Amino acid sequence: MALVSNLAPDLRIYKPRRVGGYPSSKEESVCRSHLLRKIEGFYRKAFGRLNFRLIPRTGARFLSGDGLCLGLLDPVSNIVVNTITPSKRCTSNRLRPNPNRVPVVDLDAVDQKELARRSLDGMEAFLIRFFPDLREWQAMRYLFVAGADLLVAAHIIVAEMGMKRFGSSEQAVKEALYMALECGALAAGHPDPDRLVVAWLTISSCIDEAVSLLALPPRNFTYRLTLVSKFARLLDKPPDHGGSEDPLWPWKRAASRHIAHCPCCNEGLPFKHTNLLNWTLQDTIHGFYLQALGRLPAGELRSRFHRSLLKAGHCYGPLDPVSNIIVNTIWYDAAFPPTAMLELDMIGTESLHRVENRSLYGLASFLCTRYHYMDFHQAVRCLLQADANLVLADPNLDTCAAVPSLRIEGQALQFGAAALGWVDARYQAPDTGVQQAFLAAATAAHHPNPDAQANLLTSCKAMMEPALALLQGCSQLSSQDVQRLAMLLSPGSPHGCGKPLPLLSLKGYHLRELTNMHASITRQVNAVLNAYKLANGVGSCL
């Protein structure tokens, strides 16, 4: 992200930068080569734990590509488990080891490079499916930092992206893990992806037993046969979907490996994926805009608030993000009313994303202006941890509200807030005042009147004190509520008592095409809603 040079030295205003953050071809090649060598080392360790001379069918499965370094345990255990797990074509055959007539499977004859390449492809596909915003080169970087340990890499990504609510829905995480496993198996060319997923589903439901078997040191012929036969019986069990085992147990084991072996815990990551954090933060902000759209009265939203929301309805301010959107939207409509009438039934996705993205840069510019030691990357991480709420991100903004909120948030954090670099703001005085920071935010967000918005946000909480209760909760505001808020925010402006506005001219080709597209989409949505209501007997048709 680019820091904009401006005449005010205290302001830190950021704007998007399209190019940057991508690795060079040399860096990508070095990273991939290191990972492949690391995975080849895992195969050598797994080969030592599985004597293929004594367990010939296991060796055959290893050579046929079943033994991928893809699973929910550490890399070597994943190879062992996947090698022991028979695919459907092998399930009818029983293990009949006969060392007198079975050829030795020589590790030197195994194409370790091909197995390592396929395993790496599978792990990258797993991460990209599990984290939809992740790019292939980013997945490779995280695997590099994690030492090619798949779940440790996922754990680092969750921490880096500030996903503090990750794991709040165990079932959702479990389903995402197994969907990602299937995608990884397909990408790696596993001969039976469904069998791999079912095997890991079974293992995760009796994980303690599986880990105990894998933890025993290999000693002799009997041990290895026992390991294979016990695992075969274990995998023959149907998955225990309602069992007592914790479905996130493999994830929690990865957390302990992350802390024990990952150098980035203390030293930080050797790279910054700021764009990835931006996308994650914008997803969070998008949710706030959907909530705000649901709270604004439908009539006013169609007739006038769509204009003020898209031009000036930013989510930064002294309140929570949804309330800030509502306040900024109502105030701008009252202070700078429209000159023509345009009624819309929908707001385009691109238009909504534009104001969301501008809000993001406004939020980051606010923090960087308040605390000059922060750069854009640190500000975005701070905002992710604070759910895009400046009251939580900047404890000096509203000390009465921030301290208890931080304590509540702290109870829900899965990863320490100090690791994300946002708590330092509590122990360092701001470099600039609140009004200057809001001016930086409004400038970065391309507000039509930055000075006016900065003045509003500096004082609006006191101005609205008699009506702050209206912004609490999730219920839709009435027209009377909106009128009351508008009078408090802009007492000198006319409020609905002027002449009727002329209709906005749609002679321009772009406006006409846009209106036709909106009308077409609205008809299709109404048709779907009417069909649903008719089928389910809900209300009346539109």
Buried (B, 14 or more C-beta within 10 A) or exposed (E): BEBBEEEEEBBBBBBEEEEEBEBEEEBBEEBBEBBBEBBBBBBEEBBEBBBBBBBBBBBBBBBEBBBBBBBBBBBBBBBBBBBBBBBEEBBEEEBEBEEEEBEEBEEEEBEBEEBBBBBBBBBBBBBBBBBEBBBEBBBBBBBBBBBBBBBBBBBBBBBBBBBBEBBEEEEEBBEBBBBBBBBBBBBBEBBBBEBBBBBBBBBBBBBEBBBEBBEEEEEEBEBBBEBBEBBBEBBEEEBEEEEEBEBBBBBEBBBEBBEEEBEBEEEEBEBBBBBBBBBBBBEBBBBBBEBBBEBBBEEBBBBBBBBBBBBBBBBBBBBBBBBBBBBBBBBBBBBBBBEEEBEBBBBBEEBBBEBBBBBBBBBBBBBBBBBEEBBBBBBBBBBBBBBBBBBBBBBBBBEEBBEEBBEEBEEEBBBEBEBBBBBEBEEEEBBBEBBBBBBBBBBBBBBEBBEBBBBBBBBBBEBBEEBEEBBEEEEEBEEEBBBBBBBBBBEEBEBEEEEEBEEBEBEEEEEEEBBEEBEEEBEEEEEEBEEEBEEEEEEEEE
